Amino acid sequence: MTWTTNSCLVTLAVLLLWRVEEIAEACSCSPAHPQQAVCNSDVVIRGKLVGRQEVDAGNDVYGNTIKRIKYDIKQIKMFKGPSHDIDAIYTAPSSALCGVSMDTNGKKEYLITGKLEADGTMHVTLCDFIDEWETMTATQKKNLIQRYESSCDCKITHCTSIPCVLSSPTECLWTDWVIEKTVIESQ
């Protein structure tokens, strides 16, 4: 092959790989600190999922049917949200679209944060904080009740290297990345 042909093939390969990466990053979020998740959410509930079904959620601008997954939920406690109980949660049908997959056997309890739509329905994505209640630490459970929502004026900032620096008095440092090289979520 000539030099020109090789150049074209290399350029084509680079462009193709660049596009594949762009497509593969359809849904990505950095880990959310539980406090930040509570503050950024319209709804925070504890509940058990008891059913799952695919439902139509209208049409897109081209007339194609938009599918959603509807999880039926037995709400145990509302930490933040509307005055009425949430009996269903909606999400996209696949993780590529930021959809959430959860067990619906009614045995696992979840802490679920999400957004309240204009029609009063709750919508969740992979970027929301969703965790099994039993895997949460005692500190997280205590802070959920006593501290997180009252501290929403404190912006959680990831500390990625020492020394950690605050850029404003309203910032609070999240040091798990520096200390443990992972997210411990014991806050």
C-alpha positions in Angstrom: 0.0 0.0 0.0 1.1 3.5 -0.6 1.7 6.1 2.0 -1.5 8.0 1.0 -3.6 4.8 1.4 -2.1 4.1 4.8 -2.7 7.7 5.9 -6.3 7.5 4.9 -6.8 4.1 6.7 -5.3 5.4 9.9 -7.4 8.6 9.7 -10.5 6.6 9.1 -9.7 4.2 12.0 -9.2 7.2 14.4 -12.4 8.8 13.3 -14.3 5.6 13.7 -12.9 5.0 17.2 -13.7 8.5 18.1 -17.4 8.1 17.1 -17.7 4.7 18.9 -16.5 6.4 22.1 -19.0 9.2 21.6 -21.8 6.6 21.1 -20.8 4.5 24.1 -21.0 7.5 26.4 -24.8 7.8 26.0 -25.3 7.8 29.8 -22.5 8.6 32.2 -22.5 10.3 35.6 -20.0 10.8 38.3 -20.9 9.2 41.7 -23.1 11.5 43.7 -22.6 12.1 47.4 -25.9 11.1 49.2 -26.4 14.6 50.5 -26.0 16.2 47.1 -28.4 13.6 45.6 -31.0 14.4 48.3 -30.6 18.2 47.7 -30.8 17.9 43.9 -33.9 15.6 44.0 -37.5 16.5 44.1 -38.4 13.1 45.7 -36.6 10.9 48.2 -38.4 7.7 49.3 -37.8 4.4 50.8 -39.8 1.5 49.3 -40.1 -2.0 47.9 -40.7 -2.6 44.2 -43.6 -5.0 43.6 -44.1 -4.8 39.9 -42.6 -3.9 36.5 -44.1 -3.2 33.1 -43.3 -1.5 29.9 -45.6 1.4 29.1 -46.1 3.9 26.3 -45.2 7.4 27.3 -46.4 9.3 24.2 -44.6 10.0 20.9 -41.4 11.8 20.0 -41.2 14.6 17.5 -41.1 12.0 14.7 -44.2 10.2 15.8 -42.4 7.2 17.3 -43.7 5.7 20.5 -41.7 6.5 23.5 -41.4 3.5 25.9 -40.9 3.7 29.6 -40.5 1.1 32.4 -43.1 1.6 35.1 -42.1 0.2 38.5 -44.9 -0.3 41.0 -43.7 0.6 44.4 -44.9 0.1 48.0 -43.7 3.3 49.7 -42.4 2.8 53.2 -41.3 6.4 54.0 -41.2 9.7 52.2 -38.1 11.7 53.2 -38.7 14.5 50.6 -41.4 15.1 48.1 -45.1 15.7 47.5 -47.8 15.2 50.1 -49.2 12.2 48.3 -47.7 8.7 48.3 -45.7 7.6 45.3 -47.1 4.4 43.9 -45.1 4.2 40.7 -41.6 5.1 39.4 -40.8 5.6 35.7 -37.5 5.1 34.0 -36.0 4.7 30.5 -36.1 1.1 29.1 -32.4 0.6 28.9 -29.2 1.7 30.7 -28.0 3.2 27.5 -30.8 5.7 27.9 -30.0 6.1 31.6 -32.7 3.6 32.6 -32.5 1.9 36.0 -33.0 -1.8 36.5 -34.1 -3.0 40.0 -35.5 -6.1 41.6 -39.3 -6.3 41.8 -39.7 -9.3 44.1 -40.9 -7.0 46.9 -38.2 -8.2 49.3 -35.5 -5.6 48.8 -36.0 -2.1 50.2 -34.5 0.8 48.3 -33.7 4.4 48.9 -34.6 6.1 45.7 -34.0 9.7 44.7 -35.6 11.2 41.6 -37.4 14.0 39.8 -41.1 14.8 40.0 -42.6 15.5 36.6 -45.2 18.2 35.9 -48.0 15.5 35.9 -46.9 14.3 39.4 -45.1 11.2 38.4 -41.7 10.3 39.7 -38.9 9.6 37.1 -35.5 8.1 37.9 -32.2 7.7 35.9 -28.8 6.1 36.5 -27.6 9.5 37.6 -30.0 9.5 40.6 -28.9 8.0 44.0 -30.6 4.6 44.3 -29.3 2.1 46.8 -30.5 -0.9 48.7 -31.6 0.1 52.2 -29.7 -2.8 53.8 -26.4 -1.8 52.2 -26.5 1.8 53.4 -24.5 2.6 56.5 -26.0 3.6 59.8 -24.4 7.0 59.3 -26.1 7.5 55.9 -29.4 6.5 57.3 -29.0 8.9 60.3 -27.9 11.7 58.1 -30.7 11.1 55.7 -33.1 11.9 58.5 -31.2 14.5 60.4 -28.7 16.3 58.2 -28.7 16.0 54.4 -31.7 18.2 53.5 -30.9 20.8 56.1 -27.3 21.1 54.7 -28.3 21.8 51.1 -26.5 25.2 51.2 -23.2 23.2 51.5 -22.0 22.2 48.0 -20.2 18.9 48.1 -16.8 19.1 46.3 -14.8 16.1 45.2 -11.3 16.2 46.7 -9.0 14.4 44.2 -5.6 15.3 45.6 -4.0 16.5 48.7 -4.0 19.3 49.8 -7.7 19.7 49.3 -8.7 23.3 48.7 -12.1 25.0 49.3 -12.9 27.8 46.8 -15.8 29.2 48.8 -17.2 29.0 52.4 -20.3 27.1 51.1 -18.2 24.1 49.9 -17.8 20.9 51.9 -15.1 18.4 50.9 -15.7 14.8 49.9 -12.4 13.1 50.5 -13.2 9.4 49.8 -11.3 9.6 46.4 -8.1 10.8 48.1 -8.2 8.7 51.2 -9.5 5.4 49.9 -9.2 5.8 46.1 -12.8 4.8 45.9 -16.2 6.1 47.0 -17.0 4.7 50.5 -20.4 6.5 50.8 -20.3 6.5 54.6 -21.2 10.2 54.8 
